Amino acid sequence: MAKTATRNISLLIVAQALGMTCQSLVIVIAALVGYSLADDKSLATLPVALQLTATMLTTFPASLLMRRVGRRAGFTVGVLIGATGGLAAAYAVYRGDFVLFSLAATIIGAQAAFVQFYRFAAAETASEAFRPKAISLVLAGGIAAALAGPELAKWGRDLLTPHLFVGCYLLVTALSLVAAMILQGLDIPKLSAVQRATSGRPLGRIAAQPAFVVAALSGAVGYGVMTLVMTATPLAMTACGFAFDDAAFVIQWHALAMFGPSFFTGSLIQRFGVLNVILAGIALIASAVTVTLSGIAFGQFWGGLVLLGLGWNFMYIGGSTLLTTTCRPEEQAKTQALNDCLIFSTAAAGSFSSGALHSSFGWAAVNLGVIAPLGIAFLAVAWMRLQRRSTAAVAG
């Protein structure tokens, strides 16, 4: 792999680690902070839902901005937005203002949209054969987030006592500013004038491809069901009498399971094929539901969330890899934006419904909500297999 590509991917791994550490930190505390600030406790996960909604709504503007100004400038805008959101959230928690906190979470969500494009930037700078591994390696930066995020959440919680959790959001600002400095070393060429002058095929035509349908569903279902269960986990564990540190520990292992396999997921895709890896992800998440429905002991929370993270990894990286086969360079911005918009639509829906489901029907209902989306993803993969076999039969 060329020296420039190696450098770009290395920088993107570090930036991913910092960006995901911010997200991991926020995931551990956001529902608990929302619960402490909201008068209506069923709205505890509203800030998380707004954060994910902002991510969804920012995907198209972020992608189109980077198409115009390039990856480095676009990513810099993203982390500066995150730094602003961290400051706003810290002030909101200090004031005890739920509305302002929800607004700040929305700003932080906008930053996350830019972070999600790091994996595509890595694919663009790598050779075609190395793309699955490039995507996997960048997402492996999340391992640092899995280790550091919950620990920083525990440390930041009491950093400015008696104002609990204020320090956590100041850490989000600091990490975002460090990422801004790291990203200045990127050297990814902008699209040429000719490529910017045309947008390629209509988006509807691109989205109608079986490969796009399966790629988008894999990412969207994987992210949506993961968010549904993960967002409710701290609330469920607290309701079951577990301490904050216990919930943070489970989320930490969940995040490790999300990103740890990234070192070899790309190799698995190359060896067994992307559709088989996606199917393995579906099976792992189905296993997670079985474990979490079996009881409310600590081991069941831990085991279920680990399986959930593993399944997310296979579905998300599998979908991202498959997506790279569906578009040309001039079509990447809108194709990637549509894909991530769909992903975070389901993630936001999962987060919105998570608090209400848990508050109204309990932890079991949250987990049962996973079954139907997984079934849809499974049917989509089966449909694509049939499409490929039919095409092969005609060609033969």
N, C-alpha and C positions, 0 to 999 in steps of 0.2 A: 504494500500500500504506500502511496506517495507520502512524502514527509509532511506536506501541507495538510493532507487529509488526516494523517495521524494526529497532528497538532490540533486541528479543528475538533476531532472526536474527543481528544483528551480534555480540551477546554469545555466542551459541551457536557462531558461526564461530570466535571466539577460544578458547572453551572446547574446541571440537573440535581446534583446532590444538595446544593444550597436551596434551590427552588422547592424541591420536595421536602427538605427539612422544614421549611416554612409551612408547607401544607400539612405535614405530619404533626407538627407542633399544634397547629390550629385545629386539626381533626380531634386531637385528644381533649382539647379544652372547650371548643366552641359550643357544643351542646350544653355543657355544664355551666358555662358563662351565661348562655341564653336562658337556661333554667333559673339561674339566680337573679337575672334582671327582669324577666317577663312576669307580668301579673297573671297572665293566662299561661299555665305551665304546658299546655298542649302546643304552644308556639315556641317551645325550647329549641327546636331544630330549625326554626324559620331562618335565622342568620346563615346557617350552613346551606339551606336551600337557596337563599338569595345569592350566596357566594357561587354556587354551582350554576345558577341561572345566569349570573354575570359572565361566568366562563363561557357558557353556551352562546350568549349574545355577542361576546367579544371575538369569537373565532373568525367570523368573516372580516370584520374591520382589521383585526390583527394580521390575518393572512394577506389581505389586499395591501395593507401598509408595507409589509415586508416585500411583497412583489414589486413595490415602487421604490423603496429606499434600501432594500437589502436586509439580510438576516441580522447583521451586527447592530445596525441602527434600530431595527424593529425590536430586537430582544432587549436592547438598552431601555427603550421606552417602557417595555413591560415591567422590568425590575424596578424602575423608578415609580411606576404606578403602585407596585407592591409596597415599596417603602412608605409611600403616602398613606396607603391603607393601614399599615401597621401603626403609624402615629395616630391616625384617626381612631382606631380601635382602642389603643391604649387610653386615649383621652375619654372615650365613651365609657369604658369600664371604670375609670377613675370617677367619672361623674355619675355612674349608675344609670346611664341612659340607654334603654333597650332600643329605641328607634335609631339613635346615632350609631349604636353598635351594629345594628342590622345594615345601615348604610356603609359603614366601614368594612363589614364582611363582603359587601357587594364589590367594593373597590379591590379588596384582596383577590376576589374571584376573577376580576379582569386580568390581573397579573398571571393567574394560573393558565389562562388561554394561551399566552405567549410561551410559557414553559412547555406546554404540550407539543409545540412545534419543534422543540429541540431534537426529537427523534427523527423527524423528517429532514431537518437540516443535516443530521449525521448521514442519513441515507443518500442525500444529494451530493455529499462530498466524497462518498465511498464508491468503489467499483460495484458493478451490478452483482457480482458474485458475493461481495462482502456485505451487501445491504442488510440482510437479516441479522448478521452479527453486529453491524454498526448500530442498528436500532436497539438490539439487546444490550450492548455495552453501555449505551447512553442511559437506558433505563436502569442499568445496574447501579448507576449513581444514587438511586433511591435507597440502596443498602445503608449508606451513610445517614440518610434521612431516617431510616427505620431505627437506627441506633441512637442518633442524636436528638431527633424530634421529641420523643416522649421524655427523654432525660432533661432536655431543655425546658419542657413543659413543667416538669416537677420542680426544677430549679427556679424557673421564672415565676412560678405560682406565688412563691413567698418572697421574691426578690425585693419588692417594695411594700412589705407588710406595714399597715393593715390593708393595703389596697391589693387584694388578691388578683392575680392574673395580669395585672398591668404590665409587669416586667416581661411576660411572654410576648406581648405584642410589640414591645420595644425591641425585642430580639428579632422579630420578623423584619423590622425596619433595618436593623444592623446587617442581617444576613443578605437582604436584598441589595444593599449598597455594596457589599463585598462582591456579589454576583455581577453587578454593573461593571466593576473594575476588571473582573475575569473575562467578561465577554468582549472587552476591547481588543483582545488578541485574536479574535476570529478573522479568518481570511477566506470567506465564501463569496465567489463572484456573483454580482447581480445578474439578473437576466439581461440578455442583449436587447438593444433597441428593437430588433426584429421580433424577438420573442414577446416583448412587452406590447408590441403593436397588435398582436392577435391573441385571443383567448382560447383558440382551438375549438374543439367540438362543443355543442351546447351541453350545459350541465345535465339536462335531463337524459341525454343520450349516454353520457358517461355513467350516470347513476343507474341506468337500466341494465348495465352489464351484470351478469350473475356474480362475477368476482367482486364488484363493488357492493352488491347487496349483501353478500356473505361477510365481506370485510367490515362493512358498517354495522351489521347486526352483531357480529362477534365483539367488536369494541363497545357498542352501545349496551348490549345485554350484559356483558362482563362488567362494565363500569357501573351500570344501573343497579344490578342486584348486589354488587359489592358495596355500593354506597348505602343502599337500603339497610343492609344488615349492620355494616360497620358504624353508621351514624347512631343507630339505636343501642349499640353495645355498651358504651359508658353508662347510659341511662338504665339499661336492663341490669347491669352489674351492680350499680348503686342501689337500685330497687331491691336487689337480692341480698343486700347487706355487705357487699364487697367495698373495700376502701378505694380511694382515688388512685393510689399507687398500683393496686391490682388491675384496674381498668387500663391504666397507662402501660402496664406490662403486657397485657393481652394485645393492645393495639400495636405495641412495639413488635411483637412476634408476628402479628398479622402483616405489618409493613415489611418485615424481613422476608416473609413468605411471598409477598408481592414482587419484590425486587431481587431476592437472592438467586432464583433460577435464571435470571437474565444472562448470567455468564455462559449458560449452555443452551438456552432456549433457541437461539439462532442456529446452533449446530443440530438440534433436534429437528428444526424445520427443514434444514438441508438434507437430513438423513431420512426422515419419515414423511415429509410433505406437510405443507401448511394446514391442510384440512384435517389431517390426523391430530396435529397438535391442538387445533381448535376444539376438536371432539374430546380430547383428553381434558381440556380446560372445563368443558361442560360437565364431564363426569366428576371432576374434582369438586366443583361447586355443588353438584347434586349430593355428593358425599358429605359436604359441609352441612347441608340442610339436615341430613340424617343425624349427624352428631349433635347439632345444636337443639334439635327437637327431642333428643334422648334424655335431657335433664338440665338442671341449672347449677351443677357443681362447677368449680373453677376449671377443672380439666376439660369439661365440655365447651365452655366458652373459649378456652384456649385452642383446643383441637379444631373446633368449628371454624374459628377465625383464621387459623393457619391454612386449612384446606381451602377456605374462601380466597385467601391471598394467592395460593398456588394456581387455582383455577383462573383467577383474574389475569395473572401473568401470561398464561398460555393463550387465553382468548384475546387479550389486548395486543400482545406482540404478534400473534398470528394474524389478527385483523390488520394491524399496521403494515406488516410485510406484504400481505395480499393486496392492500390498497396501492402500494407502489407499482403494481403491475397494471393498473387500470388507467393511467394518465400519462400524457407527454409533458415535457418541461413547461411549456406555456400554459398547461392546464392544471399544474400542481396546486397553485394557490387556491383556486375555487374548489377543486376536488378535496384537498386536505381540509379546507374550511367546512365544507358540507359534512364530511365525515366526522370531524370533531364537534360540529354543531349538533349532529344527531347523538353522538356519544354523551354530550353534556346535557342534552334534553332529557335523556333517560336518567342520568345521574341526578339532575335537579328534581325530576319526578320522584326518584327514589328517596331523596332527602326530604322533600316536602311531605311525602306520605309516611316516612319513617316515624317521626314524632307522633303523628296522629294515630297511626296503627298501634304503636306501643302504648300510648296513653289510653286509647279506647279499647283495644282488644288484647294487648299483651305481647310478650316476646315471641310466642309461638306463631302469632299471626304475621309478624314481620318476616319470619323465615318461610312460612307457607307462601308468601307473596313472591318468592323467587321461582317457584315451579313453572308457572305459565311462560314467562320470558325465556327460561332455559329450553322449554319445549319448542318455542318458535325458532330459536337459534339452531337447535338440532335439526329441525325440518329444513331450514335454509341450507345447511351443509349437505344434507341428503339430496336436496334438489340440485345443488351444484354438481354433486357426484354424478347424478343421472344425466345432467347436461353434458358433462365431459365424456361420459360413456357413449352417449348418442352421437356426439361429434366425432369421436374416435371410430365408431362403427361406420358412419357415413364415409369418413376419410379412408377407412380400410376397404 
